């Protein structure tokens, strides 16, 4: 097997693997454009975000990502968290 064949095999494996993205946002509201760019580049299957600093005054729709299902989780001491799963 040539090195080119090995590389293609490796790329094929990556395309069939589960890709996860984790981000400690420290205020996601002001970093959505950055998150969109990272999601576009990486194309993860699951996104975990801590310290979104969301609250009851901010609608969940502000944190929505096209192609993902948002699952918010309230953790008062950690400043709100959320998971997004590709649909």
N, C-alpha and C positions, 0 to 999 in steps of 0.2 A: 504494500500500500504506500503510495507517495504521500509526501507531506500535504499536498493539495487535497488529496482524498481524505486524509485525517482531519484537516481543517473543515471540509464540507460535512464530515460526519459529526464533528463537534458542534457546528452551527445547527445541524438538523436536531441534535439532542437539545440544544438551548431553545429551539422553537417549540419543542414539545414539553417544556418544563413549566412549572408554576412560578410566576414572577411576582414577587412582593415588593412593595415600596413602603418604607416607614419614614415618618417625618415628625419631628418635635417642632411644631409650628411656632409656638410662642406668639400667637395671634394670627390665626389663619386668614382672618378677614382681609388683611392687608397683603397677603402672599398668594392669593388665588392665581394670579397670572403666572407667577413662578411655578406653582404647582401644576398648572395646565401645561407649561412647557416641559416639565420633567415627565409628566404622564405621557405626553406625545412622544417624547424621545425613548422612554423605557417601555411603554405599553404594558404596565403591570396588570396582573389578574386581581390582586388584592392590594388595597391601600390602607395602612393604619396610621392615624394621625393623633398625636397627643398634644395637650395644651393648645387646643383650638381657641381657647378663651371665648368660646361661644357662650351665650346665656339665653334666657327665655325671651329677651327683647330682640334677638337676632333670629330670623326665620331660618330653618334648616336649608331652605332653597338657596341661601347665599353661599352655602358650602357644597352645592351639588356639582358633580363632575359628569359631563356627557358620557353616556355609556356605562355608568356605574350606579349601583343602588346604595344610597346612603343609610347607614345604620348608626345613628348617634347614641352615645353612651355617656351618662352623666357620672362623673367622678369629681365630686366637689373639691377634694384636696388637690387633685391633679389639674384642675381647670378645664374640664370637659374633654372628651375624646370622641373619636368616631372611626368607623370602619367603612370602607367603600368596597363593594364587590362588583366585578365586571359582570354585566348582564348580556 
